[in-house]
Amino acid sequence: MTTFWIGGRLVSANDAVVSVLDHGLTVGDGVFETLLVREGLPSALTRHLIRLRRSADGLGIGCPPEDVIHAAIDEVVAASGTEAVRARLRVTVTSGPGPLGSERGHSAPTLVVTLTATDPWGPTTTIATVPWTRNEHSAVAGIKTTSYAENAVALAHAHSRGASEAVLANTRGQLCEGTGTNVFVVIDGEVHTPALASGCLAGITRELELEWGSAIAAHHESELPYDILQSADEIFVTSSTRDVHPVVRVDDRDLAVGPVSAALVDHFAMKLEQNHNP
């Protein structure tokens, strides 16, 4: 069961609608955040809402006041009951109704909050490389926009190859990111992840891992070749629904869960249990 908040109130599935002229629908002109709710508590909510506003500013669209967004989230979580034991919460903001083209209208932004129960990921995952690239020079590079068509294409390609996630290079042939994850590699006991200049999204779990993980191993933001995935000692991906997720296959290459990744999984879980809103 999914809980919906739109137009200033909780609504049923039949009433969870936006205008067909909403720019989020017609041209993907919007931003969003996805985070995990655990036992009724949204994880890292403050950081997610800071990034939501940063994304809206980067896209040049308005964003509802923070107290309105907080109230909507509180209503959705409270109404979800047992669904909020482990659930995916999504907050979407679009530029509102506009013309049938790229030009924006003058409407107030549209705010939608949804929550649905979600099963945990398995202990390990698999990834696939793809023939498409991230444009690190794009006007929306590093912004979490609702324009996800290229991610959908890449992810479908990965699924067709039996992988749960697609990982992309940028136009310089450097490792960039997954469709919904950040990527980390372990080399000689040290952890590396692409720098933000690669065009990757500044993931919230990525941010926390860089802060917390140094207690286990040295962490670096690095320029990495795309083919590092074929030689790294260990690989893991991070996201708000996966946390730290060890990779055991890249394309046709099998890997074991190494000691650094295993320790980081436990350490991240422990830190998040100590503080759900770090």
N, C-alpha and C positions, 0 to 999 in steps of 0.2 A: 504494500500500500504506500502511496506517495501523498505527502501533504503539500499544499500549494498556498502561497501568499502572493496576491497580485492586486493592484488597484487599491491598495490600502487596507486589505482585509484577507482573512483566510477564505478560500473558496473551494468548491468541489472540483473534481476532475473535469466535469462538463463545463464549468464556468472559468476554468483556468485558460483564458484566451487573451491574446493581444490583437491589436488591429492588423489587418493584412497590409497596411501601409507603414507598419513600424519598421524603421530603418534597420533594426536588428534582424528582421526577417528578410527584407528586400535586398540589402547589401551587406549584411553582417557587421553593421556599425554599432558595436557594443563591446563590453568587457565583462569578465566574470571571474569568480573565484569558486573553487571546489575544495572542501575540507571535510575531514572526518569528525563525526560526532560520536563520542564514546561514553556510554552510560549517561547520556543527556548533556555532556559537556563538549562544546565545540573546541577542537584542538587548534592551538595557535591562532585564535580568532583575531586578536589585535593585529598581528603581522599580516594576516590575510586582508583585513580591511584597509590597512595602510597601503598594501599593494593594489587593491581595487581602486582606491582613489588615485594612486600614482598612474595606473593604467588609463583611467578616465582622463586624467590631465594630459597624458601622452597622446591620447586619441583626440583630445580637444573637445570632449563632451562633458556635460554636466553630470554631477553625481549627487544623489539625495543626501541630506544631512545624516551624519553618523548615528544620531539618536533614532532616526526613522529606520535605518537599516538594522540597528541593534534590536529595536522593538519588534520588527518583522521576524528576525531570527528567533527571538525569545518566544514569540507566538507559535511559530512553526515547530520548534523543538517541544514546547509544552503540549501542543496538540497531537504530537506524533506518538506519545506513550511508549510502548515497547519497541516501536520502530527506531527510537533514538538510542537503543542499546548499542548498536553499531550501524551508523547511517552515513550516507553521502549527502552533504548539504551543499547546495549550489546557490550562489547569489549572482544574479545577472542584472546589469544595467545597460540599457541601450539609449541612443540619442532620441528615442521616441518616434512618433509618426512623422513621415516626411515625404517628399516627392518620390516618384518612381524613377530614381536616378541617383547619382552620387551626391548631389546637392542636398544638404540637410534642411529640415524645416525649422520651425521656431517653437516646437512643442517641448513640454517638460520631459525629462528623462523617464523611461519606463523602468520600474524596479520589480523584479520577480525573484522570489525565494522559494526553493523547493527542497524537500527532504525525502529520501527514500532509503529503506533498509538495504544494506549491502553485506555480502559475505566477505570474510577475510581472504586475502590472497594466499596461495600456498606458500610453503617455506622458501621456494626457489622459483626462478622464472627463466624465460628464454627470449632472446632478441634476434632480430634480423637486420642486416644492412639493406639499403634501398638505393635505386638509381637516381633519386631526386635530391636536391640540396636545399638547405636553408639560406636565404639571402640575408646576410648579416648587415647589409646596407639598406634594407627595406625601411620604409617609413614607420612600420609597426614592429620592427625587430625588438625583441625583449618586452613587448606589451602583450598581456594575456587577453587577446581579443576573441570575439565569438566567430571570427572568420577561420573556421577549422577545416575547410574542405581539403586542403592539401594534407592535413593530418589524417583525415578519414581515408584518403587514397593510399597513403603510405601504410597506415595500420592495416587496411584490408590486404595489402600486398604481404605484409608480415604474417598475418593470419593464414594466408594461403600457403605459406611456407612452414606452418606449424609453430610460429613464434607468437608470444603474447604482446610484443612491443616492437616497433620499428625505430631504428636509430639513424639519424641523418648526419651527413657532413655539411659544412658550409661551402660557399663558392670558392674558398681557398683550399679545399680539400682537407680541412681540419675537422676533427670530431666536434660535433655541436651538441645535439640533444636528442631525446626521444620525442614521440608525438605527445606524450603526457608525462614525461619523466626527465630528470637530469641523470647524466651518466658519470660514473666514477670508475677509475681503473687503479689497480694496485700494482706497482712496479718496485721490486726490491724492497718490499715492506713499507713503502710510502704511498700515500693516496693522492691521486691527481684527478681533477675535474676541469672541463673547459672553462676558461675565463669568460666573463660576460661579453667581452669584445668579440667572441666567436659568433654572437647572435643568439645565444641560448637565453631562455627565460630565467630570471632570478628566482628560482623555486624556493618556496618557504622551507621545505624539508632539506633542500640543498644548503640553504643558509644555516639551518640548525645543525646539520651534519658538519659543516665547516667550523662551527663554533664548538660543538661538543666532541667531535671525533678526534681532535688533537690530543685528548687524554689517552687515546689508544695508539695512534700512529700519526706521524707528520702528515698534514694535509696541504695541498698546493692547488692554486688556480693556475692552469698551464695551457700553453698552446700544444695541442696533441694532434698527430696525424690520424686520419680516419682509420688507417689500417692498424693502429695500436690495438684495436679490438681483436686482431688475430694473433697477438703476441703477449698481451698483458697477463700477469700472473693470476690476477683475480679481477672480476668486474662485478659491479652492483649498480642498480638504478635506485633513484629515490623519487618519491612523490607523496602527496598528502594522504593518499589512500594505501600506498604500499609501504610507507616508512623507508627503511633500508632493506632492499630486496636483492639478494645475491643472484647472479646470473650463472646458469650452468650450461648454456649453449648459445653460441653466436654463429648463425648460419649452420655450417656443418662441423663447427669446432666445439668439442665438449670440454667443459671445465669442471673442476671440483670447487666446492665452497671452501675457500682458503681460511686460514686462521685469522687474518685481519678482518675480512668480511664478517665472519662468525662473531668476533668480538664486538664489532660495530653494531650488529643487529641487536645484541643484548644491551649494549651501552645506550643506544638510542631509546630503546623501550623503557629502560630504567629512568632515563632523564625525563621522558615525557610523562611517565607515571608520577614522578615527583612534582611536575608542574604542567598542567594541561594547556596553559596559556603563556608560554615562555616569551 
